[in-house]
């Protein structure tokens, strides 16, 4: 999640809020590990990640985050992806090195542990 969060930072998240929206930072479980990512698409949205590094939501090109292109994963889902009921398309802010929905597809609401409400910077102090 660099540059938003990095090694040693502490994320505090709220477990009871199930009203999730695009741009929310969430903690979710995948393959027994807790990961942090940003929701970029919600149920009903159509997502496309192009070979030239563009992220399209419902046909609209999204701005690059921190100047990093959003490249598709080699073994990821086939695009376009329509986000299903109680599913979210989640990407890491550090798009070039993130493990996210580009690799394993959408994240279910039951895998979302909570919405991040604050980050405590514990590195480089």
ZINOR-V400160 format. One record per residue. N is the residue number from 1. RES is the residue in three letters. PSI is psi in radians with two decimals (* if undefined). BURIAL is 1 if it has 9 or more other C-alpha atoms within 8 Angstrom, else 0. Layout:
<<N;RES;PSI;BURIAL> <N;RES;PSI;BURIAL>>
This chain:
<<1;UNK;0.16;1> <2;UNK;2.47;0> <3;UNK;-0.08;0> <4;UNK;-0.82;0> <5;UNK;2.69;1> <6;UNK;-3.07;1> <7;UNK;2.30;0> <8;UNK;-0.27;0> <9;UNK;2.66;1> <10;UNK;2.13;0> <11;UNK;2.17;1> <12;UNK;2.23;1> <13;UNK;2.68;1> <14;UNK;2.09;1> <15;UNK;-0.42;0> <16;UNK;-0.24;0> <17;UNK;1.95;0> <18;UNK;0.15;0> <19;UNK;1.46;0> <20;UNK;2.54;0> <21;UNK;2.87;0> <22;UNK;2.48;1> <23;UNK;-0.13;0> <24;UNK;2.45;1> <25;UNK;2.19;1> <26;UNK;2.76;1> <27;UNK;2.24;1> <28;UNK;2.81;1> <29;UNK;2.36;1> <30;UNK;2.20;0> <31;UNK;0.72;0> <32;UNK;0.10;0> <33;UNK;2.59;0> <34;UNK;2.25;0> <35;UNK;2.75;0> <36;UNK;2.38;1> <37;UNK;2.96;1> <38;UNK;2.26;1> <39;UNK;2.16;1> <40;UNK;-0.30;1> <41;UNK;2.49;1> <42;UNK;3.04;1> <43;UNK;2.32;1> <44;UNK;-0.31;0> <45;UNK;2.64;1> <46;UNK;2.12;1> <47;UNK;2.41;1> <48;UNK;2.30;1> <49;UNK;2.04;1> <50;UNK;2.81;1> <51;UNK;-0.38;0> <52;UNK;0.21;0> <53;UNK;0.36;1> <54;UNK;2.49;1> <55;UNK;2.16;1> <56;UNK;2.24;1> <57;UNK;2.10;1> <58;UNK;0.62;0> <59;UNK;-0.12;0> <60;UNK;2.25;0> <61;UNK;2.26;0> <62;UNK;2.60;0> <63;UNK;2.57;0> <64;UNK;2.56;1> <65;UNK;2.11;0> <66;UNK;0.50;0> <67;UNK;0.22;0> <68;UNK;2.28;1> <69;UNK;2.75;1> <70;UNK;1.62;1> <71;UNK;2.53;1> <72;UNK;2.70;1> <73;UNK;2.65;0> <74;UNK;-0.66;0> <75;UNK;0.39;0> <76;UNK;-2.96;1> <77;UNK;2.81;1> <78;UNK;2.39;0> <79;UNK;2.61;0> <80;UNK;2.71;0> <81;UNK;2.24;1> <82;UNK;2.15;1> <83;UNK;2.18;1> <84;UNK;3.05;0> <85;UNK;2.33;0> <86;UNK;0.55;0> <87;UNK;2.75;1> <88;UNK;2.57;1> <89;UNK;2.03;1> <90;UNK;2.30;1> <91;UNK;2.59;1> <92;UNK;2.63;1> <93;UNK;-0.59;1> <94;UNK;1.34;1> <95;UNK;-0.50;1> <96;UNK;-0.34;0> <97;UNK;0.15;0> <98;UNK;2.55;1> <99;UNK;2.00;0> <100;UNK;-2.81;1> <101;UNK;-0.30;1> <102;UNK;-0.42;1> <103;UNK;-0.74;1> <104;UNK;0.16;0> <105;UNK;-2.86;1> <106;UNK;2.81;1> <107;UNK;2.25;1> <108;UNK;2.67;1> <109;UNK;-0.56;0> <110;UNK;-0.36;0> <111;UNK;-0.27;1> <112;UNK;2.08;1> <113;UNK;-0.47;1> <114;UNK;2.95;1> <115;UNK;2.26;1> <116;UNK;2.23;1> <117;UNK;-0.37;0> <118;UNK;2.67;0> <119;UNK;2.29;1> <120;UNK;2.05;0> <121;UNK;2.03;0> <122;UNK;0.00;0> <123;UNK;2.71;0> <124;UNK;0.67;0> <125;UNK;*;0>>
